[in-house]
Amino acid sequence: MVRVFSRNMFIMLLAIMIGAILITFFAADIINRSKIETLTTEHKAEITDISSKSENFTSHFLKSSVLLDQARGDLAFGNYHFDLAFLWYNSALAEKDNSTMQLYKTRGIDNCTSALPNYIYSDYNYKDAKSYFNETKLFTTKNLYLDILNLYICLTASGSNLSILRYNATLSLMYLLENLTFDQLTGGVVYMENVTDLLMSFNSAVEGYNNELEQYNNYQGAIDEYEFFEEER
């Protein structure tokens, strides 16, 4: 009887131990599965966030670059017409024939008229590019990217200044051209009225443009020489 009892007790205790082990195993398995699901969800969210930031960074940077190229093109077209207008202005000033002077004067004014809207477009596109470069910074925390973006922001701000300064110079030049007249008594070109203030405004805008252009070129040089990777890796 004792043997039967002891055997039954052993079998019951063994069953209890096996049941406890199984319960512990299943409980641990459920907990681990829950942790895995949680980590998977977190990683998916993290990957989605990284992917979204990467896409936004690329999209904004490309938009900024396109606008920057457009601004450069507009500025170049404006400068082309400005240079021609200034050439016709100087030619008209030195002319000794009234009809030829009038021809040069007209050509100069026409080129000023063509230059002015290009500077407006250039200023607008530089400012728009600057805005997109600023927004691009929201999608990265890497110092290498932030530094180059800051250089682009400085470049676009400088480009906007160039556009405004050259616009002002062109406007003054057009007014100077409009004031040109031919003096039959002296056989030379004179101004119809006092243009001292106009000349000062023109010279100031030209000087400001040249100074700003130096700064603009410095920013462009820094961008061209920027190193994204360390030489020693």
Secondary structure, DSSP 8 states (H G I E B T S, - for coil): -HHHHHHHHHHHHHHHHHHHHHHHHHHHHHHHHHHHHHHHHHHHHHHHHHHHHHHHHHHHHHHHHHHHHHHHHHHHHHHHHHHHHHHHHHHHHH---HHHHHHHHHHHHHHHHHHHHHHHHHHHHHHHHHHHHHHHGGG---HHHHHHHHHHHHHHHHHHHHHHHHHHHHHHHHHHHHTEEEETTTTEEEESS--HHHHHHHHHHHHHHHHHHHHHHHHHHHHHT--SS-S--
